[in-house]
Amino acid sequence: MRALIFVVVLCLSCAGAPAGASVYKCAGDQGAVVYQDAPCGAGRELRNFDIDPPALTVIPGTQAAAAPPAARSGPERSASPTGDGARQQADDKRAAERKFARSGMTEAEILQRLGRPDVTTGGSRKSGRRWAYLPRPGDPDTMTTLTLEGGNVVDVERKLVR
């Protein structure tokens, strides 16, 4: 009886073992992209994810806002127009990072280091888009413009604006 229980437990543990699977990106009919679990035909493989795994891209979220300041009894006003001095300081610190923007950086790296752009123009993710960062106290008198193609920075332009 023990032998039978051992065999049943062994079979069940083997049945639950994870199966390995490969994913192949192939060129289909008329240039369509096809993902499949079998190797592509000769000359049709676009990408083997076992050999060339995709890069993990994470766009960071914004940090949680600090607790609201205590209620004031007088007509005093905050120095920043948004009423959030900590946010203004964070924006100024990010503005100082603009001089380190360079070609080859990913969109996620730019968003993490510089924050969201002040002005955006251009087309889709694949075609050329332009992001502009206007002068701030951390980077006064300078407008930084980034050109992005395919999710990467291809050109950085910094202009003095007075």
N, C-alpha and C positions, 0 to 999 in steps of 0.2 A: 504494500500500500504506500509506503514512504517513497519507493522508487517511482510510482505513478504520479504522486504529488510533485516530486522533484522534476519529472519530465514535463508536466503541465506548466509549472512555474517557469521553467527554462524556456519553453515554447512561447509563453506569453511575454517574457522579458525580451526575447529576440524579435517578436512581432512588433513591439513598440519602439524598436531602434530607429533613429532618424535615417531617412534615405537621402543620399546625396543627389543633387540635381545641378545641371549646368544650364546656363542661358546663353544663347547665341543670337547675335543681331545680324540678320542677313538681308541682302538685297533681294526683294521680291520682284514680281512681274511689274514692268513699266516703272521701275525705280522706287516702288513702295518699300518701306522698311517693315521687316517681319521679325518678330521675336519668337524663338522656338527652342525646344529642349534637345533637339538633335543637331549635330554639326551641319553647317551649311554646305552646299555643293561647291565645287571647285570655282574659285574666283568670286564667290558671292558673299563671303564672310566680311561683315563690316566691323564686328567687335565680338571678342570672346571674353565674357565677363569673369571667367576664372583666371585668365592671364592678365586682363586689363580691366580691373574693377573700376566702377565709377567713383569719382571724387565725392566725398560727403560735403555738401554745402548747407550751412545753417545760417539763416539770417537772424541775427540777435533781435530779441524784442526790446522794447523800451523798459527801463527800470521803473519799478513802482514809485509812485509819487510819495514824497515825505508826508508826514502827518500835517494836517492844516494848522496854521498858526492860531494861537489863542485869539478869541474875539477881542476887538479893541473898542473902547468906549468913546473915543474921540474921532474927529474927522481926518485922522492921519491916513496917508495913502502909502502904498508900497512903492519902492523906487523903481521896480520893473513893471512894465505895462501888463504882464500876465499875473502879477501878484505872487510869483514863485521865484524868489531869489536864488534858490538852489539850482533850479533848472537853468536860469540865466548863466550862473557860474559854470555849469556843465557845458552849455553851448559855447561859452568863451574858451574853455579848455579844449574842446573839440576843434574850435577854430584855429588854435595854435598848432594842431596836428596837420593842418592842410598842406603845410610846406613839405610833408613827408609823403604825399600822394605821388605815385609813380606808375608808369605803364606796366601792365602785367598783373596789377592787383585785381582781385575779384570784386564783384559788386558787393558781396557780403563783407569783405574786409573794409571797403570804403564806408558802408553803412555803420559798421562797428566803430571805426576810428573817427569819422567825420559827422556821422548822423545823416539824417535825410537832407537832400539838397533844398535850397531855397527856390530854385527855378528848374524845371525839367522841360526839355523839348526833344522832338525826334519821334522815331517810329517804334517798331517792335523791339523785342529783346535781341533779335539777331542783327537787325540793321543798326546803323549809327544813332545813338541817343546822346544828348548832351545834358549834363548836370552842372548847374552853376551854384556856387557858394558865394554869397555877398559878403562885403566887409563886416567884421564884428570886432569888438574890443580885443579879442585874442589874436586877430589877424587884421589889423586896421589898414585901410587904404589899399587892400588887395582883393581882387575878385578872382576866384579859382574856378576854372571851367574844365570838366572832365568829359572826354568822349569815350563812350562804351560801345563795344560790339561783342555780341555773343557772351555777355555777362562779364567781360574783362575790360579794364581800362586800356585804351590804345593811345590816348593822347592826354597830356596835362598841360593846361595853359594858365599862367598866372599873370594878371595885368594889374598895374598900379592905377588906382582910381582916386582922384583927389577932388 
